[in-house]
Amino acid sequence: LMKACDSNDIEMVIFLIEKGADINAVNNGDDNALTIAVKKNNLKMVQLLVENGININFKDNNGDNALIIASMTSTLDIVKYLISKGIDIKAKNNKGTNALMKACYFNKFEIAKYLLESGIDINDKTIYGANALILGAHSKNIELIKYL
């Protein structure tokens, strides 16, 4: 299932799900099908997996859920979809980093704005004391920094 997601092979994913593949299986790289689909920026695959009952709040070994991953690797439409389906917007990884912090660090301004509009806490801090503004400064995006 994860190889099919990695190859963006939706037909194979559908076939495997219909044949009873474990939708929540985790590979040796500590990804599940959802985190792979998010990393591949494949909204249709993400939708297919969520609609078929994948654990939307799965966290990898770093503590990242699909929203945290999407906030640094994907487009706004995937972030919006995950939030609309009830992903834990307040989730933090093992270093205390949330989706907003990742979006700011990786210069994903539109995602950062949407996360703030959706109620993520701008005052959250990592275990090192950094917040979204500090991490956003890394992006050198003046518009983002002013917005925060």
Backbone torsions as a table, in degrees:
resi	resn	phi	psi	omega
1	LEU	NA	-44.1	-178.4
2	MET	-68.9	-35.4	176.7
3	LYS	-64.9	-39.2	177.9
4	ALA	-64.4	-39.9	176.3
5	CYS	-64.4	-42.6	-179.6
6	ASP	-63.4	-29.6	178.8
7	SER	-91.2	2.3	-177.2
8	ASN	57.8	34.3	-177.4
9	ASP	-95.4	85.9	-175.7
10	ILE	-63.5	-40.4	179.8
11	GLU	-59.4	-42.0	179.8
12	MET	-67.4	-39.0	177.7
13	VAL	-61.8	-45.3	177.4
14	ILE	-59.2	-47.1	179.8
15	PHE	-58.4	-47.6	-178.0
16	LEU	-64.8	-40.3	177.7
17	ILE	-63.6	-44.7	178.6
18	GLU	-61.6	-30.9	-179.5
19	LYS	-86.8	2.6	173.4
20	GLY	94.5	18.1	177.3
21	ALA	-58.6	145.0	178.2
22	ASP	-71.6	104.2	-175.8
23	ILE	-65.5	-22.2	-178.6
24	ASN	-100.9	14.0	178.9
25	ALA	-63.2	152.8	179.9
26	VAL	-121.2	136.2	-179.7
27	ASN	-88.4	179.6	-178.8
28	ASN	-65.0	-24.0	178.0
29	GLY	-84.8	5.5	176.9
30	ASP	71.6	25.0	173.7
31	ASP	-104.4	155.3	165.3
32	ASN	-111.8	179.0	-176.2
33	ALA	-59.9	-36.3	-178.9
34	LEU	-66.4	-45.4	-179.5
35	THR	-65.3	-33.7	176.7
36	ILE	-66.6	-46.8	180.0
37	ALA	-60.9	-38.0	177.5
38	VAL	-65.9	-45.5	179.1
39	LYS	-62.5	-30.3	177.8
40	LYS	-82.6	-3.6	179.1
41	ASN	57.6	43.2	-175.2
42	ASN	-110.1	92.7	-176.9
43	LEU	-60.3	-43.1	-179.1
44	LYS	-60.8	-39.9	178.9
45	MET	-67.4	-43.3	177.7
46	VAL	-57.9	-47.2	179.7
47	GLN	-60.8	-45.1	179.6
48	LEU	-58.5	-46.1	-178.4
49	LEU	-66.3	-44.2	-179.8
50	VAL	-65.0	-43.2	179.8
51	GLU	-63.8	-22.8	179.8
52	ASN	-99.2	12.9	168.2
53	GLY	92.2	17.8	177.2
54	ILE	-63.0	148.9	177.2
55	ASN	-68.3	103.0	-175.2
56	ILE	-67.2	-22.4	-177.9
57	ASN	-101.5	16.8	175.6
58	PHE	-54.9	139.8	175.6
59	LYS	-120.2	139.5	176.9
60	ASP	-81.4	-175.3	-177.6
61	ASN	-60.2	-25.3	177.6
62	ASN	-82.9	-7.5	-177.6
63	GLY	87.8	6.4	180.0
64	ASP	-79.6	131.7	170.6
65	ASN	-96.7	179.1	-176.1
66	ALA	-61.7	-32.4	179.3
67	LEU	-68.9	-42.1	177.6
68	ILE	-62.3	-43.7	178.9
69	ILE	-64.3	-45.6	-179.5
70	ALA	-61.4	-32.6	-177.5
71	SER	-69.1	-14.5	177.2
72	MET	-115.5	-17.0	-173.2
73	THR	-122.9	-13.6	-170.4
74	SER	-118.9	-171.1	-179.6
75	THR	-101.1	167.0	-177.1
76	LEU	-59.0	-34.3	-177.6
77	ASP	-62.8	-35.1	177.3
78	ILE	-70.3	-42.4	177.7
79	VAL	-59.6	-47.3	179.1
80	LYS	-59.7	-43.6	-178.6
81	TYR	-63.0	-47.9	-179.0
82	LEU	-59.8	-42.8	179.0
83	ILE	-65.4	-40.5	179.9
84	SER	-63.9	-24.3	-179.2
85	LYS	-95.1	5.0	171.2
86	GLY	92.6	18.9	176.2
87	ILE	-60.4	150.4	-178.9
88	ASP	-71.6	101.1	-178.3
89	ILE	-69.8	-21.1	-178.7
90	LYS	-89.3	-0.5	-176.9
91	ALA	-59.8	143.4	175.2
92	LYS	-126.8	151.5	177.1
93	ASN	-86.7	-172.3	-175.0
94	ASN	-63.2	-19.0	178.4
95	LYS	-100.4	7.4	178.8
96	GLY	82.0	10.7	-178.3
97	THR	-85.0	133.6	177.0
98	ASN	-106.3	-179.8	-177.0
99	ALA	-62.4	-38.2	179.1
100	LEU	-62.0	-44.6	-179.9
101	MET	-60.8	-42.0	178.6
102	LYS	-64.9	-44.0	179.6
103	ALA	-60.0	-42.0	179.4
104	CYS	-66.5	-45.4	-178.5
105	TYR	-61.8	-39.4	-177.5
106	PHE	-94.0	15.3	173.2
107	ASN	59.6	42.7	177.4
108	LYS	-102.4	74.7	-171.6
109	PHE	-59.8	-47.7	-178.6
110	GLU	-63.2	-37.4	176.8
111	ILE	-66.4	-43.5	178.8
112	ALA	-59.4	-45.1	178.5
113	LYS	-60.0	-45.0	-178.6
114	TYR	-65.1	-40.6	178.0
115	LEU	-61.1	-42.1	177.9
116	LEU	-64.8	-42.3	177.2
117	GLU	-63.2	-26.9	-178.2
118	SER	-87.4	-2.6	173.0
119	GLY	102.0	11.9	176.7
120	ILE	-66.9	149.3	-175.4
121	ASP	-83.4	113.2	179.7
122	ILE	-68.1	-19.6	-176.7
123	ASN	-91.8	-2.1	176.7
124	ASP	-56.9	148.9	178.8
125	LYS	-129.5	150.3	174.6
126	THR	-73.5	174.4	177.5
127	ILE	-65.7	-13.7	178.8
128	TYR	-97.1	-0.1	178.1
129	GLY	91.5	2.8	179.7
130	ALA	-82.1	145.3	175.8
131	ASN	-117.8	-175.2	-176.9
132	ALA	-60.7	-38.4	-179.8
133	LEU	-64.0	-45.9	179.4
134	ILE	-62.0	-45.2	179.7
135	LEU	-69.6	-33.1	177.2
136	GLY	-66.2	-29.3	178.2
137	ALA	-60.5	-29.1	177.4
138	HIS	-59.7	-32.8	-177.4
139	SER	-72.3	-20.7	-177.6
140	LYS	60.4	22.6	178.0
141	ASN	-91.6	102.1	-175.7
142	ILE	-60.3	-39.7	179.0
143	GLU	-60.3	-43.6	178.2
144	LEU	-63.8	-46.9	-178.2
145	ILE	-62.2	-42.9	177.7
146	LYS	-63.6	-38.6	-179.4
147	TYR	-63.1	-40.2	-179.7
148	LEU	-69.2	NA	NA
